[in-house]
Amino acid sequence: MTQRTRKLLGIPLMLLIIICWSLGASMIYEVLIDGLPNWVIVIYFAIAGTFWFFPAAAAIWWMSRPDPE
């Protein structure tokens, strides 16, 4: 697979990662965290907002690999 093809597939993949991550974080909030003190909610969303970087970074790494020779 060429880098151009990976990038073409990677764009919808990145959108899917962002959508799934935000829906998952929101569902966890609704089920487990709703009703807790505000400082817990702020910490939770700070952590959830930071850690989406890891799946997105893996997708970006996959997209940017050089073409096989």
C-alpha positions in Angstrom: 0.0 0.0 0.0 1.4 3.4 -0.9 1.7 6.3 1.4 -0.8 8.2 -0.6 -3.4 5.4 -0.2 -2.7 5.2 3.5 -3.3 8.9 3.9 -6.5 8.6 1.9 -7.7 5.9 4.3 -6.2 7.6 7.3 -8.4 10.7 7.1 -11.7 8.9 7.7 -9.8 6.7 10.3 -8.8 9.9 12.2 -12.4 11.1 12.2 -13.6 7.8 13.4 -11.0 7.7 16.2 -12.1 11.2 17.3 -15.8 10.5 17.2 -15.5 7.1 19.0 -13.1 8.6 21.6 -15.5 11.5 22.4 -18.5 9.3 22.5 -16.8 6.8 24.8 -15.6 9.5 27.1 -19.1 11.0 27.2 -20.6 7.6 28.0 -18.1 7.0 30.8 -19.0 10.4 32.2 -22.7 9.7 32.0 -22.5 6.3 33.7 -19.7 6.7 36.3 -18.8 10.3 36.9 -22.1 12.3 36.6 -22.9 13.8 40.0 -19.4 13.7 41.4 -17.7 17.0 42.5 -16.6 19.4 39.8 -12.9 18.9 40.4 -13.3 15.2 39.6 -15.1 16.0 36.4 -12.4 18.5 35.4 -9.6 16.0 36.0 -11.5 13.3 34.2 -12.1 15.4 31.1 -8.5 16.7 31.2 -7.2 13.1 31.2 -9.7 11.9 28.6 -8.9 14.9 26.4 -5.2 14.2 26.6 -5.1 10.4 26.0 -6.9 10.5 22.6 -3.4 11.4 21.4 -2.2 7.8 21.6 -4.7 6.2 19.1 -4.4 9.3 16.8 -0.6 9.2 17.0 -0.6 5.5 16.0 -2.8 6.3 13.0 -0.6 9.2 12.0 2.5 7.0 12.3 0.8 4.4 10.1 -0.1 7.0 7.5 3.3 8.6 7.3 5.4 5.4 6.9 7.5 5.5 3.7 6.5 3.5 0.7 8.0 0.0 0.5 10.8 -0.1 -2.0 
